[in-house]
Amino acid sequence: MQSSTVERIKEAGILHKGLGRVEAFDFARGGLSQLRGVLDGLYAEGTESFSFHAPVPRPEYFPFSGVTSFLLNEDPANRQLSFRLLEDTLKQAGEWGAEYVVCHLTYRLTDTQDERMAMRLAEQACRRLAEMSRSHGVPIHAEFTSYSNAFHRPSQFVEMVGAHTELGICIDTGHAFLGAQQRNKNYLKDIEALAPYARSMHLWNARDFEHYKKHGHVPLHPSQRPREGWIDVERVLEVVLGANKEVKIIFEYPVKEVTRELQEGFDWIKGLAERFNGPKVQGPKSGRNEEGL
C-alpha cells in the first residue's frame, strides 16, 4: 500500500480523559505545541499521569487514519511503515515522559486472512515491539479487538502479547463487545480471559454495530442498562479490576464540554472503581475542553 496514492486523512487530535490520567491520540505535529500547556493545567486540577495512543504525532509519511495498523499485513513494506510510525511515537513518549503507549496490533481491513500467517506475523511483531519498548524505556499496550478473521481470539492475544514483560493488553470494552456480537460470543468471557494481562482499558458504550455506526463511542452514563442492550460496564470493571487493580482507565470518547450528563458518567465509573479497587483514583473534573487540540 503506497501512502503517496492515498488521500490524507485529517488527524483526530484528541486528548481523552481518564481516572487520574489523560491519553493523547493521533495528534498533528503542530498540535503538540499546545499539549504541554494543556497537560500543565490538567496536572494542576489533579491529573497524575498521561499516555500516548499511537500515533503521536502522525507524520506526513503516514496519511492513513490513526487507527490503521499494518502489523499483520502480508506486505513487509506495509509492516515496516507501521513499525516506523510506532518508533516515532515511542521516541516522543520517551521525551515527553508518557507512562505508556497504546497501539493497534490488528486492523481488519489490512490483516492477513490466513491464521498461521497471522500468528507468525503477530509473534514477530510482538517480539519487535518488546525490543522497541526496551530501547525507548516505554511500555507498550496492544489494544484488543476481535474484528480480524485470522486473529481475534483472546487466547491469541494472550499467547503473543503475554510472552513479553514489556507488553500488556489494552482492553477496549466497546470493541470487545461489538466484536463478540459479530462472532456470537460472550464478550464478558473474552474480557475475563484478557483481564490478568490487561494494563489499561478504554471505556465507552454501544448497543450493537448499527448503533455504533450511527453514534460512535457513546459516553458512559449510569442510566445505560444492560437489559436494554448496553454493555454491562459494572460487570466489566468488576472482572478486570478483580484480576488487576493497577489497570489504567481511559474514557475513550470526545469531550467538547463536560456537561452534567458527562460528569455523572465520570462519577459513576469513579465510584465503581473505588468499590472494586479502593478509593485511590481521581475522576475527571469539569470545565476544560480537551478535544481537537
ZIHUGI-V69626 format. One record per residue. N is the residue number from 1. D_FIRST is the distance of its C-alpha to the first C-alpha in Angstrom with 2 decimals. Layout:
N,D_FIRST / N,D_FIRST
This chain:
1,0.00 / 2,3.78 / 3,6.31 / 4,8.87 / 5,8.27 / 6,8.66 / 7,12.35 / 8,13.52 / 9,15.09 / 10,18.50 / 11,19.41 / 12,21.84 / 13,24.21 / 14,26.39 / 15,29.08 / 16,30.10 / 17,33.70 / 18,34.98 / 19,38.18 / 20,39.20 / 21,35.67 / 22,32.71 / 23,28.93 / 24,26.64 / 25,23.14 / 26,20.27 / 27,22.44 / 28,21.76 / 29,23.20 / 30,26.10 / 31,26.95 / 32,27.82 / 33,30.92 / 34,32.40 / 35,31.58 / 36,34.39 / 37,37.07 / 38,35.93 / 39,35.91 / 40,39.36 / 41,40.65 / 42,39.33 / 43,40.89 / 44,44.15 / 45,43.93 / 46,43.54 / 47,39.84 / 48,39.79 / 49,36.21 / 50,32.59 / 51,29.16 / 52,25.58 / 53,22.85 / 54,19.59 / 55,18.33 / 56,21.49 / 57,20.82 / 58,17.30 / 59,16.55 / 60,15.32 / 61,12.23 / 62,11.01 / 63,11.41 / 64,10.56 / 65,13.70 / 66,15.59 / 67,15.68 / 68,11.98 / 69,11.79 / 70,9.57 / 71,12.87 / 72,13.35 / 73,9.99 / 74,10.78 / 75,8.24 / 76,10.34 / 77,8.10 / 78,6.37 / 79,10.07 / 80,11.39 / 81,9.70 / 82,11.60 / 83,14.60 / 84,14.76 / 85,14.82 / 86,17.50 / 87,19.38 / 88,19.78 / 89,21.08 / 90,23.44 / 91,24.78 / 92,25.59 / 93,27.05 / 94,29.31 / 95,30.49 / 96,31.18 / 97,32.78 / 98,30.65 / 99,32.01 / 100,28.70 / 101,24.98 / 102,23.37 / 103,19.77 / 104,17.84 / 105,17.52 / 106,16.20 / 107,14.08 / 108,14.88 / 109,11.94 / 110,9.49 / 111,12.36 / 112,13.68 / 113,16.64 / 114,18.74 / 115,21.22 / 116,22.12 / 117,18.59 / 118,18.16 / 119,21.44 / 120,20.65 / 121,17.37 / 122,19.34 / 123,22.18 / 124,20.18 / 125,18.50 / 126,21.94 / 127,23.62 / 128,21.36 / 129,21.71 / 130,25.44 / 131,25.49 / 132,23.74 / 133,26.19 / 134,29.11 / 135,28.02 / 136,27.92 / 137,30.68 / 138,28.84 / 139,28.55 / 140,25.32 / 141,25.49 / 142,22.80 / 143,22.90 / 144,23.90 / 145,22.49 / 146,23.07 / 147,20.60 / 148,18.43 / 149,20.22 / 150,20.09 / 151,20.81 / 152,23.11 / 153,26.59 / 154,28.35 / 155,29.56 / 156,26.07 / 157,25.47 / 158,29.01 / 159,28.74 / 160,25.58 / 161,26.12 / 162,29.90 / 163,29.96 / 164,29.47 / 165,31.99 / 166,29.57 / 167,27.49 / 168,28.58 / 169,27.47 / 170,27.17 / 171,28.50 / 172,27.16 / 173,30.03 / 174,28.52 / 175,25.44 / 176,27.72 / 177,30.04 / 178,27.65 / 179,25.76 / 180,29.19 / 181,30.33 / 182,27.52 / 183,28.43 / 184,32.18 / 185,32.65 / 186,34.86 / 187,32.84 / 188,35.82 / 189,35.82 / 190,32.14 / 191,32.98 / 192,36.13 / 193,34.26 / 194,31.88 / 195,34.63 / 196,36.05 / 197,32.71 / 198,31.83 / 199,32.13 / 200,30.98 / 201,30.74 / 202,29.21 / 203,31.76 / 204,31.46 / 205,32.75 / 206,31.94 / 207,33.80 / 208,31.23 / 209,27.74 / 210,29.10 / 211,30.92 / 212,27.84 / 213,25.85 / 214,28.87 / 215,29.94 / 216,27.11 / 217,28.45 / 218,32.20 / 219,34.48 / 220,36.88 / 221,40.52 / 222,43.47 / 223,44.11 / 224,41.01 / 225,42.75 / 226,41.03 / 227,43.38 / 228,41.80 / 229,38.32 / 230,37.17 / 231,35.87 / 232,38.89 / 233,38.07 / 234,41.48 / 235,40.99 / 236,37.49 / 237,38.99 / 238,41.94 / 239,39.80 / 240,37.41 / 241,40.09 / 242,42.43 / 243,40.12 / 244,39.11 / 245,41.04 / 246,38.83 / 247,35.72 / 248,34.41 / 249,34.20 / 250,31.95 / 251,32.34 / 252,28.80 / 253,29.61 / 254,30.04 / 255,33.53 / 256,34.71 / 257,38.31 / 258,39.97 / 259,42.06 / 260,44.81 / 261,42.66 / 262,39.86 / 263,42.51 / 264,44.09 / 265,40.79 / 266,40.45 / 267,44.10 / 268,43.76 / 269,41.00 / 270,42.90 / 271,45.99 / 272,44.28 / 273,42.78 / 274,46.26 / 275,47.79 / 276,45.55 / 277,45.12 / 278,48.07 / 279,48.34 / 280,45.98 / 281,43.33 / 282,43.28 / 283,41.89 / 284,40.18 / 285,42.63 / 286,42.77 / 287,42.75 / 288,39.46 / 289,36.28 / 290,33.11 / 291,30.49 / 292,28.29 / 293,29.30
